[in-house]
């Protein structure tokens, strides 16, 4: 009690304002639930019926958000931008016939409580006539989930898949895979990875799946499903198909490898043989000429050796015969003469 007695008039006024706002909230000033899509237009209705048929030139109408920032003000029938917060400038339009304020280019940050106030401007006072609360929620549709293989799919290897969906709001409830075969349907819950853009506040989400080739015994269809905040809304990807892999016998693989290696070796030998024959055909005259020159050189060397060793002996015999022949006729001559 003593503490209450010490409260000044400003504290009393602040307390009374707080109590007034709480009284409005508790007195049944129902909030309309408004929903708008990201980057589109939100309608913030006031729903004022004007039962007293007061002229707009006597009314003060304005909207404010939960932070008490003014979006729009109509003062005595004329727009008054002086009190409008800069982030709402050129983003609103007022439909006076239906008492609706339209907020354009809605962002995620625009979600929250909005209030429409209407006052009657009398000569000596401003009388509160009407208030309407609206709660705006902003949504952005996620893209259709897309399944992409994140590694090469080879024989006897696992199939690694990722499913992603982007640019949505609010954060989805659930994301999972469904593996369907002719006789079964299995739901696989993965750990949902999420990231949020710092500017737009939109979400990107993804999950991963690894399917062993041993588990695929028949044709399998894989779907990715995104469960949004509204439980009745589901986004389903296009199917991703996996066929069972039939392994080849090991002996058969070795036989194929041996045949390929043998074929390569045979073709290489044939190629080298053909190339060698072609090269030999292109140079027959040169090799023959070389052999002829070699033979002529050997014959010349043999002839020179003969000349060197046998010519002197023939010359001596011929000289001896010449002497002998010369002596014999002279003797005969002398005998005949005597």
Legacy VTK file of the C-alpha trace (Angstrom):
# vtk DataFile Version 3.0
C-alpha trace
ASCII
DATASET POLYDATA
POINTS 338 float
0.000 0.000 0.000
2.829 2.369 0.825
4.461 1.601 -2.520
1.243 2.434 -4.322
1.000 5.713 -2.501
4.436 6.753 -3.731
3.584 6.208 -7.436
3.559 9.427 -9.455
1.005 10.467 -12.053
3.144 9.191 -14.993
3.420 5.739 -13.455
-0.300 5.716 -12.813
-0.956 6.706 -16.446
1.366 3.982 -17.777
-0.324 1.413 -15.593
-3.756 2.528 -16.736
-2.720 2.254 -20.403
-1.381 -1.240 -19.843
-4.573 -2.254 -18.101
-6.587 -0.727 -20.943
-4.738 -2.774 -23.565
-5.104 -5.941 -21.480
-8.777 -5.196 -21.047
-9.188 -4.892 -24.815
-7.436 -8.190 -25.400
-9.475 -9.956 -22.730
-12.771 -8.296 -23.564
-13.223 -10.278 -26.735
-11.609 -8.078 -29.372
-11.252 -11.104 -31.595
-8.308 -11.261 -33.984
-8.952 -12.155 -37.565
-6.528 -14.698 -38.982
-5.132 -13.386 -42.223
-2.829 -15.359 -44.500
-0.734 -13.967 -47.336
1.857 -15.358 -49.698
5.440 -14.183 -49.710
6.015 -11.139 -51.973
2.279 -10.745 -52.658
-0.508 -8.631 -51.071
-2.156 -9.005 -47.666
-5.641 -7.652 -46.917
-5.968 -6.183 -43.397
-9.705 -5.624 -42.866
-11.149 -3.193 -40.370
-14.783 -4.293 -40.805
-16.158 -0.921 -39.625
-19.883 -0.599 -40.403
-20.203 3.062 -39.335
-23.627 2.646 -37.705
-23.805 6.369 -36.828
-23.061 7.290 -40.465
-20.293 9.651 -39.401
-18.662 11.536 -42.246
-15.060 10.466 -43.083
-14.089 14.115 -42.633
-14.758 13.648 -38.886
-12.885 10.359 -38.501
-9.290 9.493 -37.679
-8.412 6.033 -39.033
-5.039 4.297 -38.765
-3.401 0.864 -38.715
-0.447 -0.074 -36.578
1.576 -3.250 -36.073
2.427 -5.043 -32.843
5.406 -2.711 -32.368
3.095 0.336 -32.543
4.541 1.385 -35.905
1.969 3.087 -38.118
1.274 1.569 -41.537
-1.348 4.046 -42.736
-3.337 6.997 -41.434
-6.460 8.683 -42.799
-6.915 11.939 -40.901
-10.275 13.675 -41.371
-10.704 12.180 -44.838
-7.122 12.816 -46.064
-4.084 10.590 -46.076
-1.459 11.679 -43.576
1.968 10.073 -44.283
3.763 12.038 -41.565
3.251 9.340 -38.950
3.840 6.354 -41.278
6.936 4.292 -40.553
9.510 4.351 -43.408
9.398 0.588 -43.981
5.701 0.857 -44.896
5.984 3.873 -47.174
4.553 3.205 -50.671
3.577 -0.305 -49.619
-0.065 0.282 -48.633
-3.338 1.220 -50.284
-6.688 1.877 -48.608
-9.991 0.580 -49.923
-12.379 3.022 -48.250
-15.523 1.349 -49.587
-14.670 -1.914 -47.825
-12.503 -0.534 -45.040
-9.554 -2.722 -46.013
-5.880 -1.801 -45.896
-3.787 -3.662 -48.467
-0.141 -4.318 -47.625
1.891 -4.994 -50.766
5.133 -6.962 -51.279
4.689 -8.958 -48.095
7.869 -10.200 -46.413
8.288 -12.899 -43.795
9.085 -10.162 -41.274
5.603 -8.669 -41.827
3.902 -11.518 -39.969
2.275 -10.658 -36.657
-0.512 -8.620 -35.082
-2.087 -5.573 -36.782
-4.681 -3.233 -35.315
-7.158 -0.919 -36.954
-8.282 2.078 -34.845
-11.123 4.487 -35.620
-11.714 7.681 -33.630
-14.331 10.378 -33.890
-12.810 13.865 -33.943
-15.091 16.168 -32.042
-14.458 19.876 -31.428
-13.048 19.305 -27.966
-12.066 15.657 -27.820
-11.097 12.506 -29.724
-13.533 9.697 -29.022
-12.512 6.061 -29.548
-15.145 4.341 -31.711
-13.757 1.048 -32.980
-10.828 -1.361 -32.973
-10.154 -4.515 -34.983
-7.217 -6.855 -34.569
-5.814 -9.011 -37.360
-3.067 -11.598 -37.135
-1.107 -11.990 -40.351
0.746 -15.188 -41.176
3.012 -15.339 -44.203
3.648 -18.473 -46.198
5.867 -19.353 -49.146
5.334 -22.499 -51.161
8.253 -24.895 -51.243
9.396 -26.130 -54.617
8.469 -29.661 -55.653
10.928 -32.048 -54.005
13.574 -33.335 -56.398
15.534 -36.575 -56.067
19.098 -36.501 -57.411
21.751 -39.262 -57.298
24.856 -37.916 -55.569
27.289 -40.585 -56.827
27.767 -42.778 -59.877
25.584 -45.839 -59.743
27.730 -48.873 -60.539
27.345 -52.604 -60.175
27.441 -53.945 -56.603
27.461 -50.411 -55.148
24.975 -48.502 -53.010
22.662 -45.960 -54.605
23.095 -42.638 -52.777
20.268 -40.157 -53.226
19.442 -36.689 -51.958
16.056 -34.984 -52.005
15.781 -31.194 -51.754
13.109 -28.502 -51.716
13.806 -24.772 -51.609
12.387 -21.275 -50.930
9.598 -22.160 -48.518
8.131 -20.892 -45.268
7.419 -21.779 -42.521
9.737 -24.646 -41.648
8.156 -27.923 -42.796
6.986 -30.537 -40.326
8.533 -33.580 -41.954
10.463 -34.848 -44.972
10.840 -38.528 -45.818
11.283 -41.166 -48.545
8.838 -43.857 -49.597
10.294 -46.987 -51.239
7.725 -48.903 -53.272
7.975 -52.297 -54.925
5.325 -54.547 -56.386
4.622 -56.131 -53.017
5.696 -53.560 -50.419
5.828 -49.898 -49.441
8.413 -48.766 -46.895
8.665 -45.309 -45.325
12.182 -44.105 -44.574
12.582 -41.134 -42.222
15.840 -39.291 -42.762
17.419 -36.448 -40.833
16.120 -33.261 -42.431
18.875 -30.733 -43.110
17.667 -27.126 -43.198
19.089 -23.685 -43.877
17.463 -20.249 -43.702
18.297 -17.226 -45.812
19.383 -14.261 -43.693
17.521 -11.748 -45.864
14.331 -13.442 -47.064
14.101 -15.875 -44.107
13.004 -18.606 -46.540
13.990 -22.215 -45.849
15.857 -24.770 -47.954
15.549 -28.392 -46.789
17.008 -31.738 -47.846
17.384 -35.362 -46.763
19.602 -38.223 -47.941
19.102 -41.928 -48.583
21.436 -44.849 -49.318
19.960 -47.971 -50.932
22.069 -51.134 -51.014
22.032 -53.108 -54.259
21.470 -56.253 -52.172
18.118 -54.847 -51.000
16.863 -54.279 -54.539
15.462 -57.622 -55.628
12.746 -56.204 -57.896
11.924 -52.936 -59.617
11.755 -50.148 -57.034
10.167 -46.686 -57.194
11.360 -44.080 -54.706
9.344 -40.973 -53.799
10.264 -38.000 -51.626
7.483 -36.377 -49.613
7.518 -32.991 -47.884
4.975 -32.440 -45.115
4.280 -28.722 -44.597
2.858 -27.048 -41.510
-0.663 -27.577 -42.800
-1.040 -31.322 -42.211
-3.304 -31.723 -45.233
-0.647 -30.369 -47.589
1.974 -32.681 -49.077
4.484 -32.127 -51.831
5.555 -35.283 -53.674
8.547 -35.672 -55.964
8.667 -37.449 -59.290
9.584 -41.130 -58.882
13.172 -42.316 -59.029
13.487 -45.843 -60.404
16.015 -48.515 -59.448
16.188 -51.874 -61.239
17.756 -54.972 -59.673
21.323 -55.643 -60.768
22.141 -59.140 -62.101
25.784 -59.964 -61.290
27.807 -61.800 -63.976
29.753 -64.993 -63.094
33.400 -64.374 -62.209
34.736 -67.047 -64.658
32.790 -65.430 -67.452
34.334 -62.064 -66.632
37.838 -63.564 -66.656
37.154 -65.242 -69.988
36.013 -61.948 -71.503
39.109 -60.218 -70.196
41.419 -62.897 -71.584
39.728 -62.765 -74.982
40.028 -59.008 -75.133
43.705 -59.120 -74.195
44.422 -61.846 -76.774
42.598 -59.920 -79.486
44.614 -56.812 -78.720
47.927 -58.707 -78.909
46.996 -60.433 -82.203
45.908 -57.218 -83.825
49.082 -55.516 -82.664
51.253 -58.262 -84.226
49.301 -58.149 -87.481
49.656 -54.410 -87.613
53.428 -54.562 -87.055
53.833 -57.288 -89.711
51.870 -55.352 -92.312
53.818 -52.230 -91.558
57.153 -54.061 -91.881
56.159 -55.553 -95.260
55.072 -52.199 -96.600
58.362 -50.659 -95.548
60.329 -53.429 -97.232
58.409 -52.996 -100.500
59.118 -49.298 -100.552
62.980 -49.798 -100.465
63.927 -52.784 -102.793
66.227 -50.833 -105.171
68.333 -49.392 -102.420
69.115 -52.751 -100.789
69.899 -54.382 -104.169
72.162 -51.522 -105.133
74.014 -51.801 -101.852
74.614 -55.537 -102.394
75.826 -54.909 -105.988
78.268 -52.257 -104.848
79.542 -54.573 -102.142
80.117 -57.407 -104.653
81.915 -55.094 -107.108
84.126 -53.816 -104.304
85.120 -57.383 -103.329
85.926 -58.271 -106.979
88.098 -55.188 -107.380
90.015 -56.063 -104.251
90.646 -59.621 -105.543
91.822 -58.288 -108.936
94.246 -55.910 -107.294
95.729 -58.774 -105.273
96.211 -60.874 -108.408
97.933 -58.031 -110.244
100.218 -57.417 -107.327
101.514 -60.973 -106.929
101.324 -62.651 -110.436
102.248 -60.015 -112.973
106.027 -60.019 -112.121
106.315 -63.854 -112.531
104.724 -63.715 -115.964
107.111 -60.975 -117.009
110.209 -63.023 -115.943
109.122 -66.098 -117.908
108.337 -64.024 -120.930
111.786 -62.393 -120.682
113.513 -65.769 -120.457
111.594 -67.057 -123.446
112.440 -63.945 -125.351
116.175 -64.393 -124.628
116.007 -68.020 -125.621
114.219 -67.318 -128.791
116.666 -64.610 -129.669
119.725 -66.877 -129.184
118.475 -69.731 -131.299
118.071 -67.910 -134.619
121.441 -66.262 -134.336
123.225 -69.642 -133.932
121.441 -71.059 -136.917
122.421 -68.050 -138.902
126.072 -68.306 -138.080
126.147 -72.009 -138.888
124.697 -71.507 -142.219
127.026 -68.709 -142.921
130.226 -70.736 -142.241
LINES 1 339
338 0 1 2 3 4 5 6 7 8 9 10 11 12 13 14 15 16 17 18 19 20 21 22 23 24 25 26 27 28 29 30 31 32 33 34 35 36 37 38 39 40 41 42 43 44 45 46 47 48 49 50 51 52 53 54 55 56 57 58 59 60 61 62 63 64 65 66 67 68 69 70 71 72 73 74 75 76 77 78 79 80 81 82 83 84 85 86 87 88 89 90 91 92 93 94 95 96 97 98 99 100 101 102 103 104 105 106 107 108 109 110 111 112 113 114 115 116 117 118 119 120 121 122 123 124 125 126 127 128 129 130 131 132 133 134 135 136 137 138 139 140 141 142 143 144 145 146 147 148 149 150 151 152 153 154 155 156 157 158 159 160 161 162 163 164 165 166 167 168 169 170 171 172 173 174 175 176 177 178 179 180 181 182 183 184 185 186 187 188 189 190 191 192 193 194 195 196 197 198 199 200 201 202 203 204 205 206 207 208 209 210 211 212 213 214 215 216 217 218 219 220 221 222 223 224 225 226 227 228 229 230 231 232 233 234 235 236 237 238 239 240 241 242 243 244 245 246 247 248 249 250 251 252 253 254 255 256 257 258 259 260 261 262 263 264 265 266 267 268 269 270 271 272 273 274 275 276 277 278 279 280 281 282 283 284 285 286 287 288 289 290 291 292 293 294 295 296 297 298 299 300 301 302 303 304 305 306 307 308 309 310 311 312 313 314 315 316 317 318 319 320 321 322 323 324 325 326 327 328 329 330 331 332 333 334 335 336 337
